[in-house]
Amino acid sequence: MRERARTVAVALADATGARVVVIGTRSGYLLAVPAPAEPDRFAAVLPALGLADRFGHSTRYGGVLWCELITTGRPVAAEPGYAVGEVVS
């Protein structure tokens, strides 16, 4: 599953041009990236988000896109925090 998280993280980084935070959770992985301001970049990120089990966005922290890869059948909270995590750029 770690390979899948890295694949999604790289796709998000390529689509947004931003660093992606990957956080291991009890249920799998949570990935967060700043939401792109440019409309064409925002459209480009949708296929990358589609690789995840769940995804969404938040207006907190200046705009964040998040997605979740579930390995245990129990999803985590939808709002990602900026705690420890592996940064993929």
C-alpha positions as CSV (number, residue, x, y, z in Angstrom):
1,M,0.0,0.0,0.0
2,R,2.9,2.4,0.6
3,E,3.6,2.2,-3.1
4,R,0.1,3.3,-3.9
5,A,0.4,6.2,-1.5
6,R,3.6,7.3,-3.2
7,T,2.0,6.9,-6.7
8,V,-0.9,9.2,-5.7
9,A,1.5,11.7,-4.0
10,V,3.7,12.0,-7.1
11,A,0.6,12.4,-9.3
12,L,-0.7,15.2,-6.9
13,A,2.7,16.9,-6.8
14,D,2.9,16.8,-10.6
15,A,-0.6,18.1,-11.1
16,T,-0.3,21.0,-8.5
17,G,3.3,21.8,-8.6
18,A,3.3,21.8,-4.8
19,R,4.6,19.6,-2.0
20,V,2.4,16.8,-0.8
21,V,2.2,15.7,2.8
22,V,1.7,12.0,3.3
23,I,0.5,11.0,6.8
24,G,0.2,7.4,8.0
25,T,-3.0,6.9,9.9
26,R,-4.7,3.9,11.6
27,S,-6.8,3.3,8.5
28,G,-4.2,3.9,5.8
29,Y,-2.8,7.1,4.4
30,L,-3.9,10.7,4.3
31,L,-2.4,13.0,1.7
32,A,-2.7,16.8,1.7
33,V,-1.6,19.4,-0.8
34,P,-2.3,23.2,-1.1
35,A,-5.2,23.8,-3.5
36,P,-3.9,25.3,-6.7
37,A,-5.1,28.8,-7.5
38,E,-5.0,28.5,-11.3
39,P,-8.2,26.9,-12.8
40,D,-6.2,24.8,-15.3
41,R,-4.1,23.3,-12.5
42,F,-7.2,22.6,-10.4
43,A,-8.7,20.6,-13.3
44,A,-5.5,18.7,-13.8
45,V,-5.5,17.5,-10.2
46,L,-8.9,15.6,-10.5
47,P,-7.4,12.5,-12.1
48,A,-4.8,12.3,-9.3
49,L,-7.5,12.6,-6.7
50,G,-9.5,9.9,-8.5
51,L,-6.8,7.4,-7.6
52,A,-7.7,7.6,-3.9
53,D,-10.5,5.9,-2.0
54,R,-11.9,9.3,-0.8
55,F,-11.1,12.9,-1.5
56,G,-12.2,16.4,-0.9
57,H,-11.1,19.9,-0.1
58,S,-11.1,22.3,2.8
59,T,-11.0,26.1,2.8
60,R,-9.0,25.9,6.1
61,Y,-5.3,26.7,6.0
62,G,-5.8,28.8,2.8
63,G,-7.2,25.9,0.8
64,V,-6.3,22.3,1.0
65,L,-7.0,19.3,-1.2
66,W,-7.0,16.0,0.7
67,C,-7.4,12.3,-0.2
68,E,-7.4,9.1,1.7
69,L,-6.2,5.6,0.9
70,I,-8.0,3.1,3.2
71,T,-6.3,-0.1,4.1
72,T,-8.3,-1.2,7.2
73,G,-11.9,-0.4,6.2
74,R,-12.2,2.5,8.7
75,P,-11.8,6.0,7.3
76,V,-10.2,8.8,9.3
77,A,-11.5,12.3,9.8
78,A,-11.9,14.2,6.6
79,E,-10.0,17.3,7.8
80,P,-6.2,16.8,7.5
81,G,-3.9,18.3,10.0
82,Y,-0.4,19.4,9.3
83,A,1.4,17.2,11.7
84,V,4.3,14.9,11.0
85,G,4.3,13.4,7.5
86,E,6.5,12.5,4.6
87,V,6.8,15.4,2.1
88,V,6.7,14.4,-1.5
89,S,7.7,17.0,-4.1
